[in-house]
Every structure is written in C-alpha cells, then in structure tokens.
Amino acid sequence: MLRRSISISNRPLRAFTLIELLVVIAIIAVLASMLLPAISQAKLQAQRKVCQADEVNLVGAINQYFATYSRLPASSDAVNSAAAQATTGANSNDFTFGTYNVNVPALGLQGQILTIGSGHKNSGYQANNSEVMAILRDDNFTPEISNNLAHIYNPQQTVFYSPKMASTNGFAKGSALGNPGLGTDEILRDVWGMPYIITMDLGYDDRCYDDTLQTMYAWNHPGQTLITSGKAVVWSFGPSRIINRGVGLGVSSNKYVVISSQ
C-alpha cells in the first residue's frame, strides 16, 4: 500500500501591515468621495421630479374644478382682492396663495410671499394654499377658510385632489423644516417641507402673473414679463428652502426653484 506523506509548513500566514490597511482605507475613502456627489445629485433630481409631479397634479385638479364649476377654487375674498389689486402691465387680476400665516424661518429678510399690489405690500386679504386645499378636497372647515362651511365653494362635494398626508402639521418647534404632504393645518408642503405657492388666473384670461417669480425673472430678462399660460402656476422654493428676490432665477439660492410650467 502506498503511503502519501503530507508536509505541513510551519511558516506563519502573512497578514496585512498597518500601512497596507491604511492605503486600502484611503482608496475606499477616495472612491466613496467620488460616488457621494453623484448619489446626492441623483437623489436631488428624483426629489425635484416628485415635487414637479405634485405641482402638475395640483394644476390638473384646479383645471378639473374649473371644468366642473366654470370658476377657480378661490374664496370671494380672494376674488375681490384680486380684482382690487390688478397688476400693472400684466393684464390680469391674479391672486397668489403664498406663505401668509405660515412660519417660514428660511425666508429670513426676504419676507413673506403675498398677493401684491406693488412692492410686495399687503393687499388687504391674504391666504396660503390651505384655502385651495379646503375647496379642492371639500373640507367642511379649516381655520383659513371658515366661510367654506356648508360647502359653498364645492357644492357637489367632489374631491378633486388627494395629496399625501403629513405626519404632523407645520414646522416642528425649534426646527426650520416642515413635514412633506398635507398637514393638519391644511397647508400642502413640498418634499423639502416648504409650502407650495399657488398663483391663480382670477382675471380669467388664461395668463398667470406671479410677482415673486417676475421679480427674479426680470434680473435675467430686463424689461420682460414672465406670464404663464393657463389657469394656475404652482412653484416651490426647492431644496435650498429659501429664495432671493435680489438675484435671478437659476442664480445662487434660486437655482433649484421648481415651477409647474417648466
């Protein structure tokens, strides 16, 4: 019988040296640093698409409401305010449902987004998008539109818009961020927790004029007016959560503003 001899080496297995481990870790760190910006950019683009899809759906709901009632989802207060505050040169009597009565710390010195006459001044009646949400969703009561009791503005009690519900309302205490979706305060916020801005064509000329967008647009296009066709335009501050009326669209903090008509 043949016997096979097995020899076992007494040499110890070679381990990585500290320097080699550090080199491997450094290579992994470099690769990760190269991938993270791409991942972050992809996430941002995905969020922007979600945001714009929400805006387009909201505009669609407003159009459906108009097709049903031959008017836009706004209270008589908003309609009367728009009629009294015709925007010079814009050929319309439009109304902006902005950030009125909303805690938006990120606005800083830029102030509130309001329906304007000139210079962003209070036009007598202001509202945020909760008024629009209450009408489109046929909510019987909300603090922003108590005159929607008895379904005055949606007598058929049709639900034109069903947004995602937020976990809580408004901005958390001590935080500048809100919760995406529709809060218990009836305000619809974007994926970054900021309220959507809605400007409606209450002049019924199929032309929407938003003064805040116009102010920023004029920096890029002096002497030109930004008019959006249709019954409404919806926009978001974007991931920066701030805007700067002192610079143009696409510049610095306004770089990521998301507009439904884009």
C-alpha positions in Angstrom: 0.0 0.0 0.0 1.3 3.4 -1.0 1.5 5.9 1.7 1.2 9.7 0.9 3.2 11.9 3.1 1.8 15.3 4.0 4.1 18.1 5.0 2.7 21.0 6.9 4.6 24.2 6.7 5.4 25.9 9.9 5.6 29.4 8.2 3.0 31.8 9.6 0.4 33.3 7.3 1.3 36.8 6.1 -1.0 39.5 7.4 -1.6 43.0 6.1 0.7 45.6 7.5 -0.7 48.7 9.1 0.5 50.8 6.1 -1.3 48.5 3.7 -4.5 48.7 5.6 -4.3 52.5 5.6 -3.7 52.5 1.9 -6.8 50.3 1.3 -8.9 52.5 3.6 -7.7 55.6 1.8 -8.6 54.1 -1.6 -12.1 53.3 -0.3 -12.5 56.8 1.0 -11.5 58.3 -2.3 -13.9 56.1 -4.2 -16.7 57.0 -1.8 -16.0 60.7 -2.1 -16.3 60.3 -5.9 -19.6 58.4 -5.7 -21.3 60.5 -3.0 -21.8 63.7 -5.1 -23.3 61.6 -7.9 -25.6 59.8 -5.5 -26.6 63.1 -3.9 -27.3 64.7 -7.3 -29.4 61.7 -8.3 -31.4 62.0 -5.1 -31.9 65.7 -5.7 -33.1 65.1 -9.3 -35.5 62.5 -8.0 -36.9 64.8 -5.4 -37.4 67.6 -8.0 -39.3 65.2 -10.2 -41.6 64.3 -7.3 -42.1 67.9 -6.5 -42.9 68.9 -10.1 -45.3 65.9 -10.4 -47.1 67.2 -7.3 -47.3 70.6 -8.8 -48.6 69.4 -12.2 -51.2 67.2 -10.4 -52.3 70.2 -8.4 -52.7 72.3 -11.5 -54.7 69.4 -13.1 -57.0 69.4 -10.1 -57.5 73.1 -10.4 -58.4 72.7 -14.1 -60.8 69.9 -13.2 -62.5 72.1 -10.7 -62.8 74.9 -13.3 -64.3 72.4 -15.8 -66.9 71.4 -13.2 -67.9 74.9 -11.8 -66.7 77.3 -14.5 -64.7 79.2 -11.9 -61.5 78.7 -10.0 -61.2 77.3 -6.4 -60.8 80.6 -4.5 -63.0 82.3 -2.0 -64.9 85.5 -2.7 -62.3 87.3 -0.5 -59.5 86.2 -2.8 -61.5 87.1 -5.9 -62.4 90.6 -4.6 -58.8 91.2 -3.5 -57.5 90.2 -7.0 -60.0 92.5 -8.6 -58.9 95.4 -6.4 -55.2 94.7 -7.0 -54.8 94.5 -10.7 -51.1 94.0 -11.5 -50.0 96.9 -13.7 -48.8 95.8 -17.1 -49.6 92.2 -16.6 -53.2 92.4 -18.0 -54.6 90.2 -15.3 -56.2 90.2 -11.8 -54.4 87.3 -10.3 -54.1 86.1 -6.7 -51.1 84.4 -5.0 -51.7 81.9 -2.2 -48.3 82.3 -0.6 -46.8 82.0 2.9 -49.3 84.1 4.8 -49.7 82.9 8.4 -47.1 80.3 7.9 -43.9 80.0 10.0 -41.2 80.1 7.3 -37.9 80.9 9.1 -35.9 80.2 6.0 -37.3 83.3 4.3 -35.3 85.5 6.6 -35.2 89.1 5.4 -36.9 88.2 2.1 -40.2 88.4 3.9 -43.5 86.7 3.1 -44.8 85.6 -0.3 -48.0 87.6 -0.6 -50.6 88.7 -3.1 -49.2 92.1 -4.2 -50.1 95.5 -5.5 -46.7 97.0 -5.7 -43.6 96.3 -3.6 -45.0 93.1 -2.1 -47.4 95.1 0.1 -50.4 93.6 1.9 -53.4 93.9 -0.4 -56.0 93.6 2.3 -56.7 89.9 2.0 -54.0 87.2 2.2 -54.1 83.4 2.2 -51.9 80.4 2.0 -52.6 77.3 0.0 -54.9 75.8 2.7 -57.8 77.7 1.2 -57.3 76.0 -2.1 -56.8 72.6 -0.4 -60.0 73.0 1.6 -62.0 73.7 -1.6 -60.4 71.0 -3.8 -60.8 68.4 -1.0 -64.2 69.6 0.1 -63.1 70.1 3.7 -66.0 71.5 5.6 -63.9 73.6 7.9 -60.3 74.9 8.1 -59.1 78.0 10.0 -58.1 79.6 6.8 -61.5 79.4 5.1 -64.2 79.2 7.7 -66.6 80.5 5.0 -66.3 77.1 3.3 -68.8 75.8 5.8 -71.9 74.3 4.0 -69.7 73.5 1.0 -70.2 76.9 -0.6 -67.3 76.6 -2.9 -67.7 72.9 -3.7 -71.4 72.2 -3.5 -71.1 68.9 -5.3 -68.7 67.8 -2.6 -66.3 66.4 -5.1 -62.7 65.5 -4.1 -60.6 66.9 -6.8 -57.2 66.4 -5.1 -56.0 63.7 -2.7 -52.4 64.6 -1.5 -50.2 62.5 0.8 -50.9 63.4 4.4 -48.1 64.7 6.5 -47.2 63.2 9.8 -47.7 66.4 11.7 -48.8 69.9 10.8 -46.5 72.9 10.2 -43.0 73.3 11.4 -41.7 71.4 14.3 -40.8 73.5 17.4 -37.2 74.7 17.1 -36.9 73.5 13.5 -37.0 75.3 10.2 -38.3 72.3 8.4 -41.8 71.2 7.9 -43.3 67.8 7.0 -44.0 66.9 3.4 -47.6 66.5 2.4 -50.8 68.0 3.7 -50.6 68.9 7.4 -53.5 69.1 9.9 -53.3 72.8 9.3 -54.5 72.1 5.7 -51.2 73.5 4.2 -49.7 71.5 1.4 -45.9 71.3 1.7 -43.3 70.0 -0.8 -40.8 67.2 -0.3 -38.5 69.6 1.5 -41.2 70.8 3.9 -41.9 74.2 2.3 -45.4 75.4 1.4 -46.3 75.3 -2.3 -47.0 78.7 -3.8 -50.1 78.9 -6.0 -51.0 81.8 -8.3 -54.4 81.6 -10.0 -55.7 83.4 -13.0 -58.6 85.2 -11.3 -58.7 87.6 -14.2 -59.7 84.6 -16.4 -57.5 85.5 -19.3 -55.5 82.2 -19.3 -52.5 84.2 -18.1 -50.9 83.8 -14.7 -48.7 86.5 -13.3 -46.7 85.8 -10.1 -45.0 88.8 -8.8 -42.2 87.0 -6.9 -41.3 84.9 -10.0 -41.5 88.0 -12.1 -39.1 89.9 -9.8 -36.5 87.2 -10.1 -37.1 86.6 -13.8 -36.6 90.3 -14.5 -33.0 90.0 -13.3 -32.3 87.6 -16.1 -34.6 89.3 -18.7 -34.7 93.1 -18.1 -37.9 94.7 -19.3 -39.6 91.3 -20.0 -42.6 89.9 -18.2 -43.0 86.3 -17.1 -46.5 85.2 -18.0 -47.5 81.6 -17.5 -50.3 80.3 -19.7 -53.2 78.5 -18.1 -55.4 78.8 -15.0 -52.7 78.4 -12.4 -49.0 78.2 -11.8 -47.6 76.3 -8.8 -44.0 76.6 -7.6 -41.7 75.5 -4.8 -38.6 77.0 -3.1 -36.7 73.8 -3.9 -34.1 72.1 -1.7 -32.4 75.3 -0.6 -35.7 76.3 1.1 -35.0 79.9 0.5 -35.3 82.4 -2.3 -33.6 85.7 -3.0 -35.6 88.3 -4.9 -32.3 90.2 -5.4 -31.0 87.8 -8.0 -32.4 86.0 -11.0 -33.9 82.6 -11.4 -31.2 80.0 -11.8 -28.8 82.0 -9.7 -27.5 81.2 -6.2 -30.3 80.3 -3.8 -32.9 80.5 -6.6 -31.1 77.8 -8.6 -33.4 75.0 -7.7 -36.8 76.7 -7.7 -39.3 74.2 -9.1 -42.1 75.6 -11.3 -45.1 73.5 -12.6 -44.8 75.0 -16.1 -41.1 74.2 -16.5 
